[in-house]
Amino acid sequence: TVFTASYPKFQDQEINNLVQPAVFIDGETTIEQVSESFIAGYNELAEESIAQNQPEPFAWFRHQKCKVEFNKAQVLTLSHEISDYTGGAHGMFVKIWYNYDLEKKAAILLPEILQDSSAFMRTAEQLFRKQEGLSDTAKFENTYFFEQQKFALSANFGLLQDGIIFFYNPYEIKAFAEGVTELFIPYDAIKG
């Protein structure tokens, strides 16, 4: 069983405090706490298996990589990739995006930066349909967005140099076998 992690540390302690929830996503305050919790979870399962005369579980792994994606004009964007296996049919991968206003020392929320959310949604859906090879009238049916069956933006987004990326993790809008879906919306497409 193995745990690895990499993450940015900033010279400004205020920024380190601001991004701590992005680095330690389960509420921990040190990487040692994260690794100890993960290893302890495996050890507990292994001990239960041994006590019940069951075969030892397969080894677990967790690899975390939090990195700076954009850092300019008082905007800081981080992405945190987590790949793990803790038993079952397959491992899991997720990528979580975080955006910060360094001047205000606060997270940036999408409604705060949109002037016309209805127009933005129309543009986003058009780009999504084009990317996925869907006509303007094609129904999402059982292939996308599951029960909802209508277009929705992921709350998981990143502000980048040339546009906004919306990131849908496995199971979010498609079956696991379909993997992740990224929707990139160039700033040029949403001027105004």
Contacts in CASP RR format, 6 or more apart in sequence:
PFRMAT RR
TARGET T0000
AUTHOR 0000-0000-0000
METHOD contacts of the structure
MODEL  1
TVFTASYPKFQDQEINNLVQPAVFIDGETTIEQVSESFIAGYNELAEESI
AQNQPEPFAWFRHQKCKVEFNKAQVLTLSHEISDYTGGAHGMFVKIWYNY
DLEKKAAILLPEILQDSSAFMRTAEQLFRKQEGLSDTAKFENTYFFEQQK
FALSANFGLLQDGIIFFYNPYEIKAFAEGVTELFIPYDAIKG
1 38 0 8 1.000
1 39 0 8 1.000
1 42 0 8 1.000
1 59 0 8 1.000
1 60 0 8 1.000
1 61 0 8 1.000
2 59 0 8 1.000
2 60 0 8 1.000
2 61 0 8 1.000
2 62 0 8 1.000
3 34 0 8 1.000
3 35 0 8 1.000
3 38 0 8 1.000
3 39 0 8 1.000
3 61 0 8 1.000
3 62 0 8 1.000
3 63 0 8 1.000
3 64 0 8 1.000
4 62 0 8 1.000
4 63 0 8 1.000
4 64 0 8 1.000
5 31 0 8 1.000
5 34 0 8 1.000
5 35 0 8 1.000
5 63 0 8 1.000
5 64 0 8 1.000
5 65 0 8 1.000
5 66 0 8 1.000
6 64 0 8 1.000
6 65 0 8 1.000
6 66 0 8 1.000
6 67 0 8 1.000
7 23 0 8 1.000
7 31 0 8 1.000
7 64 0 8 1.000
7 65 0 8 1.000
7 66 0 8 1.000
7 67 0 8 1.000
7 80 0 8 1.000
8 19 0 8 1.000
8 23 0 8 1.000
8 66 0 8 1.000
8 67 0 8 1.000
8 68 0 8 1.000
8 78 0 8 1.000
9 16 0 8 1.000
10 16 0 8 1.000
10 19 0 8 1.000
14 105 0 8 1.000
15 76 0 8 1.000
15 100 0 8 1.000
15 102 0 8 1.000
15 105 0 8 1.000
18 100 0 8 1.000
18 105 0 8 1.000
18 106 0 8 1.000
19 76 0 8 1.000
19 78 0 8 1.000
19 98 0 8 1.000
19 100 0 8 1.000
20 29 0 8 1.000
21 27 0 8 1.000
21 98 0 8 1.000
22 66 0 8 1.000
22 78 0 8 1.000
22 80 0 8 1.000
22 96 0 8 1.000
22 98 0 8 1.000
23 66 0 8 1.000
23 80 0 8 1.000
24 30 0 8 1.000
24 31 0 8 1.000
24 33 0 8 1.000
24 34 0 8 1.000
25 80 0 8 1.000
25 82 0 8 1.000
25 96 0 8 1.000
26 34 0 8 1.000
26 37 0 8 1.000
28 34 0 8 1.000
28 37 0 8 1.000
34 64 0 8 1.000
38 60 0 8 1.000
38 62 0 8 1.000
42 57 0 8 1.000
42 59 0 8 1.000
42 60 0 8 1.000
42 86 0 8 1.000
45 57 0 8 1.000
46 56 0 8 1.000
46 57 0 8 1.000
49 55 0 8 1.000
49 56 0 8 1.000
49 57 0 8 1.000
50 56 0 8 1.000
57 87 0 8 1.000
58 85 0 8 1.000
58 87 0 8 1.000
60 84 0 8 1.000
60 85 0 8 1.000
60 86 0 8 1.000
60 87 0 8 1.000
61 83 0 8 1.000
61 84 0 8 1.000
61 85 0 8 1.000
62 82 0 8 1.000
62 83 0 8 1.000
62 84 0 8 1.000
62 85 0 8 1.000
62 86 0 8 1.000
63 81 0 8 1.000
63 82 0 8 1.000
63 83 0 8 1.000
63 84 0 8 1.000
64 80 0 8 1.000
64 81 0 8 1.000
64 82 0 8 1.000
65 80 0 8 1.000
65 81 0 8 1.000
66 78 0 8 1.000
66 79 0 8 1.000
66 80 0 8 1.000
66 81 0 8 1.000
67 78 0 8 1.000
67 79 0 8 1.000
67 80 0 8 1.000
67 81 0 8 1.000
68 76 0 8 1.000
68 77 0 8 1.000
68 78 0 8 1.000
69 77 0 8 1.000
69 78 0 8 1.000
69 79 0 8 1.000
69 97 0 8 1.000
69 158 0 8 1.000
69 160 0 8 1.000
70 76 0 8 1.000
70 77 0 8 1.000
70 158 0 8 1.000
70 159 0 8 1.000
70 160 0 8 1.000
70 161 0 8 1.000
71 77 0 8 1.000
72 161 0 8 1.000
74 101 0 8 1.000
74 102 0 8 1.000
74 103 0 8 1.000
75 99 0 8 1.000
75 100 0 8 1.000
75 101 0 8 1.000
75 102 0 8 1.000
75 108 0 8 1.000
75 159 0 8 1.000
76 99 0 8 1.000
76 100 0 8 1.000
76 102 0 8 1.000
77 97 0 8 1.000
77 98 0 8 1.000
77 99 0 8 1.000
77 100 0 8 1.000
77 158 0 8 1.000
77 159 0 8 1.000
77 160 0 8 1.000
78 97 0 8 1.000
78 98 0 8 1.000
78 100 0 8 1.000
79 95 0 8 1.000
79 96 0 8 1.000
79 97 0 8 1.000
79 98 0 8 1.000
79 158 0 8 1.000
80 95 0 8 1.000
80 96 0 8 1.000
80 97 0 8 1.000
80 98 0 8 1.000
81 93 0 8 1.000
81 94 0 8 1.000
81 95 0 8 1.000
82 92 0 8 1.000
82 93 0 8 1.000
82 94 0 8 1.000
82 95 0 8 1.000
82 96 0 8 1.000
83 91 0 8 1.000
83 92 0 8 1.000
83 93 0 8 1.000
84 91 0 8 1.000
84 92 0 8 1.000
85 91 0 8 1.000
85 92 0 8 1.000
90 176 0 8 1.000
92 170 0 8 1.000
93 169 0 8 1.000
93 170 0 8 1.000
93 180 0 8 1.000
94 169 0 8 1.000
94 170 0 8 1.000
95 156 0 8 1.000
95 167 0 8 1.000
95 169 0 8 1.000
95 180 0 8 1.000
96 156 0 8 1.000
97 156 0 8 1.000
97 157 0 8 1.000
97 158 0 8 1.000
97 165 0 8 1.000
97 167 0 8 1.000
98 107 0 8 1.000
98 158 0 8 1.000
99 107 0 8 1.000
99 108 0 8 1.000
99 157 0 8 1.000
99 158 0 8 1.000
99 159 0 8 1.000
100 106 0 8 1.000
100 107 0 8 1.000
100 108 0 8 1.000
101 107 0 8 1.000
101 108 0 8 1.000
108 159 0 8 1.000
110 153 0 8 1.000
110 155 0 8 1.000
110 157 0 8 1.000
111 117 0 8 1.000
113 159 0 8 1.000
114 120 0 8 1.000
115 192 0 8 1.000
116 192 0 8 1.000
119 190 0 8 1.000
120 190 0 8 1.000
121 151 0 8 1.000
121 153 0 8 1.000
123 185 0 8 1.000
123 189 0 8 1.000
123 190 0 8 1.000
124 151 0 8 1.000
124 153 0 8 1.000
124 166 0 8 1.000
124 183 0 8 1.000
124 185 0 8 1.000
125 151 0 8 1.000
126 136 0 8 1.000
127 183 0 8 1.000
127 184 0 8 1.000
127 185 0 8 1.000
127 189 0 8 1.000
128 134 0 8 1.000
128 151 0 8 1.000
128 183 0 8 1.000
129 135 0 8 1.000
129 136 0 8 1.000
129 138 0 8 1.000
131 183 0 8 1.000
132 144 0 8 1.000
132 181 0 8 1.000
139 149 0 8 1.000
140 149 0 8 1.000
140 150 0 8 1.000
140 151 0 8 1.000
141 149 0 8 1.000
142 149 0 8 1.000
143 174 0 8 1.000
144 151 0 8 1.000
144 173 0 8 1.000
144 174 0 8 1.000
145 151 0 8 1.000
145 152 0 8 1.000
145 173 0 8 1.000
146 173 0 8 1.000
152 173 0 8 1.000
153 166 0 8 1.000
153 183 0 8 1.000
154 166 0 8 1.000
154 167 0 8 1.000
154 168 0 8 1.000
154 172 0 8 1.000
154 173 0 8 1.000
154 183 0 8 1.000
156 166 0 8 1.000
156 167 0 8 1.000
156 168 0 8 1.000
156 169 0 8 1.000
157 164 0 8 1.000
157 165 0 8 1.000
157 166 0 8 1.000
157 167 0 8 1.000
158 164 0 8 1.000
158 165 0 8 1.000
158 166 0 8 1.000
158 167 0 8 1.000
162 186 0 8 1.000
162 187 0 8 1.000
163 184 0 8 1.000
163 185 0 8 1.000
163 186 0 8 1.000
163 187 0 8 1.000
164 184 0 8 1.000
164 185 0 8 1.000
164 187 0 8 1.000
164 190 0 8 1.000
165 182 0 8 1.000
165 183 0 8 1.000
165 184 0 8 1.000
165 185 0 8 1.000
166 182 0 8 1.000
166 183 0 8 1.000
166 184 0 8 1.000
166 185 0 8 1.000
167 180 0 8 1.000
167 181 0 8 1.000
167 182 0 8 1.000
167 183 0 8 1.000
168 174 0 8 1.000
168 180 0 8 1.000
168 181 0 8 1.000
168 182 0 8 1.000
168 183 0 8 1.000
169 180 0 8 1.000
170 176 0 8 1.000
170 178 0 8 1.000
170 179 0 8 1.000
170 180 0 8 1.000
172 181 0 8 1.000
173 181 0 8 1.000
174 181 0 8 1.000
END
